Amino acid sequence: MTPRWRIVLVGVIALLVGCALPGLTQWVLGGVWAGARGICHTGVPGVSLVCAPARELIGLAVPLTGLGILALSVAGIWAAARWCLRPVRDLAGPIAQVGPQNLGHRLRPRGNDELARLARSIDEMMERIAAGYEGQRRFAANASHELRTPLAVQRTLIEVGMSRTLTGEQLDLLTGQLLETNERNERLIEGLLALSESDQGLHSRTPQRLDKIVTGVLAAYQDRITEAGVTVQSHLEPRVVMGERVLLERLVSNLVENAIKYNRPGGTLTVTVGRSPALTVVNTGQVVPAEAVAGLFEPFRRLARDRTNHSGGAGLGLAIARSITQAHDGLIAARPAEYGGLRVDVQLPTAP
């Protein structure tokens, strides 16, 4: 029986008892009064007195009767409450056994009463927790792989240098490879720290001119743009958003850097700041399959399947951009560009 019907049944019983209680009380007191009359009967037909013992009996019986009824009522209410809440107690048992070792456990209730809806909400919550736990586990595994690979390369290069006498040219090549591997480790650790910081949310919100932030980022990447042979087209309208300047700069920097890195020689980079979307970054490059776009926002996910082909990146650029956008209560989406490459749109709330 569901808690709803248990409560209804208890209410009906309480109503019936309440209706019968005055008659029961009157019957008990009537019996007491008859006994008192018997105690003090004078022996004269039609004459009786309420003597002192009778008055004491009546005075004692009335409060005792009230206390007895009160005690029975409290006991009945307590028992009824426990009976009504028993399905909830039965539900608490399986929930208490859930842990990291059995996150796949589900209650799978039947029916559509309040308890079933509660159980379904718990199942949905467990789905979200399991997804988050699995995401953290996968992130840790990928991060350890990304760190272990360059460390193994460094160890191999050091062992090669220690095992033989190197010429000046070989030593320069070895130190150059070590330096490149070390720089990649630094970028990876910096990306992990940035992702962790953005996942914690914003510490403050102040009005920021997004168009001025984009102008500053494009100026900072001018040398990289020239070196890559990319043409920049910018369409920047005044736009104010609420957020943290450092994180917004990192958001724009990651999108611009990705657009340069995965562009083609002689390609274009188009950056637009407007009303909706707030920011759009489009580059020309290799054709991106539509089914692969969503996965690019996952940490350490790259378009190339070869994990050793890092192209100088750690695979965290779009993951950090998504985290920063979510911290600003915004939405980020991507789709293949018309002539190859990727188009990324960022929606941000307008400052009041």
N, C-alpha and C positions, 0 to 999 in steps of 0.2 A: 504494500500500500504506500502511495506517495505521501510526502509530508503534508501536502495540501489536504488530502482526504483524511489524514490522521487528525489534523487541526479541526476540520469540520466535524468529525465524529466526536472529538473531545468537547467542542462547543455545544453540540446537541446534548450530550450527556450532562454537561454543566447546566444547561438551560432546564433540563428535566429535574435535576437535583434542586436547582434554585426554586422551581415552582413547588416542589414537594417539601422544601425545608421549613416554611412557616407552619404547615400542618404537622410536621414531625415535631417541631419545637413545642407547639401547643399541646400535642398528645403527651409529650414527656412531662411538661409542667402540669397538665391536667392530672396525670398519675401521681405526681408529687402532692398536688392539692388534695386529692382523694385520700392519700395516705395521712396527710396532716389532719384532715377531718376525723379520720379514724382514731388518731392518737388522742385527740381532745374531745371525743364525744361525751356528752354529759349524761347520757342514759335517759334523758327526757325526750319523748318523741317530738321531732320537728325542731329541736333546739341543739345547736352545736356552737362551740367556742373555738377561736383561734388562739390557743394558749401559747405560752413562751416556747416550749419545745417545737411546736409547729412552725412558729415564726422563724426559728433558727433553721429548721429543715428547709423551708422555702427560700430563705435568704442564702443558704449554702447551695441549693440545687440550681438556682438561676445562673450564677456566674460559672458553676462547673459545667452546666449544659452549654453555655456560650463558649467556654474554653475548649470543650470537647469538639464542638462543631468547627471552631477555628482550626484546631489541630488536624482534624480530619480533612478540612479543606486544603490546608497547606500541603499535607501529605499527598492528597489527590492531585493537586496542581503540579507538585514536583514529579510525581510518577507520570503524569500526562505529558509534561514537558520533555522528560527523558524519552518517552515512547515516540513523541512527535519528531524529536531530533535524532532518533536512532539511525535513519538512512544517511544523515550527514556524518555521524560517527563511523558508519560502515564505509563511507567514501574516504574518510581521512586515512584509513589503514593503508590502502594501496598507494596513496599519494606519499605517505611517509617513507615508503620503501624505494621511491624513485631516486636515482643518483646518477653520476657520470657513467656507471657501468651498465645502466639499462634505460638510457634516454629514449629508447624506442617504445617503451611501455605506454599504452594508451588505455583509457577507461572504456571508450566506445559505448556510450549509454544508449538505451532505447527509450522511445517515448518523446514527449514534448513538454513535460512539466518543468517546474523551476529547477529541480535537482538535475534533470537531464541537460538543461541548458547550461547549468553551472559546470557539469562534467565535460560538455563539449567545449566550453570556454577554456577549461583546464587543458584539454587535449590540444587546442589551438596554441595555447601558451607553450606547451611542451614542444610543439612543432617549431616555434620560433626559437626556443632555447636550444633545441637540438641543432637547428640550422646555424645559430651563432657559435655553438660549441664546435661544430664541424668546421666552420669557417676559420675559427681560431686555430684549430688543430692543423688544418691545411696550410694556413698562413705560416705557422711555426715550422712545419716541414719544408715548405718552399724557402723560407728565410734561411734555414740551416743549410739547405742545398746550395743556395746562392752564395752563402759565406764559405762553405766547405770547398767549392770548386776553385775559387781564386787562391784560397789558402794552400790547397794542394799544388797549384801551379807555382806559387811562391816557394814552397818547400822544395819542389823539383829543381827550380832554377838555382836555389841556394846550394843544393847538393851537387849539382853539376859544377858550379863555381868552386866548390871545395874539393872536388875529386880530381881536378886537372888544372894544369897551368894554362891560363888563357892569355891570348894576345890582346893588345890594346883594343882592336876592333871587336873581338869577341866579348871583352869586358864591357865595352860601351853598349853592345847589343843586349847583354845580360842585364845590366843596370837599367837600361831603357825599358825592358820587359817587366822588371820588378817594379819600377816606378809606375808604369801603366796599370799593373795589377793592383798596386796599392791605392792609386787614385780611384779605381773602380770600387774598391772596398770602402773608401771614404764616401763616395757618392751613395753607395748602398746604405751605409749606416746613417748618413744624413737624411736619405729618403725615409728610412724607418722611423727616425725621430720626428720628422715632419708629419708622417702619417699618424703617429701616436698623438702628437700635439693637436692635430686637427680633429681627431676622434674624440677628444675631451671637450669639444665645444668652444664657444667664445667666452673670453673673460670680460670683454666689454664690447659695446656697440656704439659707434660714433658715425656721423655722416661722412661718407667718402666719395670723392669724385672718381668714378670708374674710368672715365675717358682720360683723365690725367694720369691715372695709374698705368693704363695701357700705353700712353705716350712715353712714360718713363721706361717701361719694360722694353719697348721697341728700340729706344735709344741705347739701352744697355746691351741689346743683342745685335747692334748694327754690324759689329765686326764679324760675328758668326754668320749673319745674313749675307754679307759681302763675300765671305769665304765660300759659302755654299752656292753662290751664284743664283740667289733667290730674289725675286722682285716682290716688294711689299706694297700692298694696296690697303690703305686704312680709311675707314669711314667712321669717324668718331663724333657722336653727338653728346652734348652734356647730359650726364646721367649720375644721379646721386643714389647711393645705396648705403644701408646701415651695416657696419661690420668692423673688422679689424684690418688695418691697412697692410700689415705684414702678411697675413694669410691671403688677402686678395691679390697682393703682388705675387705670392707664390702660385696662386691659381692661374693667373695670366702667364707667368713665366713658364709653368709646366706645359700649358697649351701651346705657347709660341715655340718653346724648345722642341716639343714633339713635332710640330708642323715644319720646323726647319730640318730636323734630323731625318725625318721620313719623307722629305720632299725629293724631287729630281732636279738635276742641274738645269738651270734655266727655267725652273718652275716658278709658281707664284704663291704668295702667302697673303690671304685676305683676312683682315681683322676689322670687325664692325662692332660698334657700341651704339645701342639704340634703346628704344622703349621695351620692345618684346621681340626677340629675346634681348636680354641685357648685353650679352657678349656672344659673338660668333667668330670662330676661327676656322678657316677653310684652307687646305693646302692641296697641291697637286702632287701626285705620287703614284705608287703602285695601286692597282685595283684592290679594294678591300671587300671581301665577301660580306654580304649583309648579315649572314648568320654568325659571323665571327666578331661583329662589332660589340655586342654586349659583353663578351668575354674580355675585351681589352680593358675594361674598368676593374678587373680583378687584379690583385697584387701579383707581380711577377709574370703576368700574362703578356705575351708578345704575339705579333702576327706570324712571325716565323716559328716553326715548330721546333727548330734546333735550339736547345737551351744554351748551347755554348756560343751561339751567335747573338751577342748582347748589343751590338751596334753602339757600344759606348754607354748604354743605359742600364738601369737596374730593373726596369719593368714596373716602376711605381708611379710614373708621371700621371696617368689618368686616374689611378686609384687615389692618389693624393688630391687631385682636382675634384673628384667626386666627394671625398670626405670634407673638403673645405666648403664645397657648395652646399652640402647637407647641413653643415654647421651654421651656414648663413640662411637656413630655411629656404633654400633654392632647389632647383632641379637642373640636372645636366643630362644631355642626351647627345648621341652621335649617330651618324648615318654615312654611308658611302657618298663621296662627292660625285658630282656629275661627270667629271672627266678624270676620274682616278683620285686617290687620296681620301681624306676624311673631313667631314664637316662636324664640328662640335658646337652645340648651342647651350648656353647657360642662362637659365631664368633666375632672376634675383628679385626679391620684393623691393618696391620703391620706398625710399625714405619718406616718412610723413612730413 
